[in-house]
Amino acid sequence: MAKRATFHDAQVLRRARAARRRAPEAKQTAADAYREAATEIEVKMEALVEVLEAHHAKHQARPGDWSLVGDLSEIRAKLNEALAFLGRS
């Protein structure tokens, strides 16, 4: 199982970006760019879980609100698109 991204990983990511802005002559390798992108995706996926938990609380308070269903339908479509892009449907 892959290591979960943490707040510390997000800090490392921000520091790496800041360092590249300060030193544009430094060359980034594909491995570095891949690791940075993967870490950013993991951090955003964890944030998505947190936001979905808050969204679920809204639904509990307003179970008849179809706009909340629309929100999830939009997110589901975007996730399906991302999975299809990576070759998994």
C-alpha positions, 0 to 999 in steps of 0.5 A, spaced: 500 500 500 502 506 498 504 511 503 499 516 505 501 524 504 501 528 510 501 535 512 509 534 512 509 532 505 505 538 503 510 542 506 516 539 503 512 540 496 511 547 497 519 548 499 521 544 493 517 549 489 519 555 492 527 553 491 525 552 484 523 559 483 529 562 487 534 557 483 531 557 476 538 554 473 537 548 477 534 542 473 528 538 475 528 531 473 522 527 471 523 523 477 523 529 481 517 532 477 513 525 478 514 525 485 512 532 486 505 531 482 504 524 486 504 528 492 500 534 490 495 529 488 495 525 494 494 531 498 488 533 494 485 527 495 485 527 502 482 534 502 477 531 498 475 526 503 475 531 508 470 536 504 466 530 502 465 529 510 463 536 511 458 535 504 455 529 507 453 533 514 450 538 509 446 532 506 444 530 513 441 536 515 438 537 508 436 530 505 431 533 500 436 538 497 437 536 490 443 541 489 447 537 493 446 531 489 448 535 483 455 537 487 456 529 488 454 528 480 459 533 478 465 530 482 463 523 480 464 525 473 470 528 474 473 522 478 471 518 472 474 522 467 481 522 471 480 514 472 479 513 464 485 518 463 489 513 467 487 507 463 482 505 468 474 505 468 
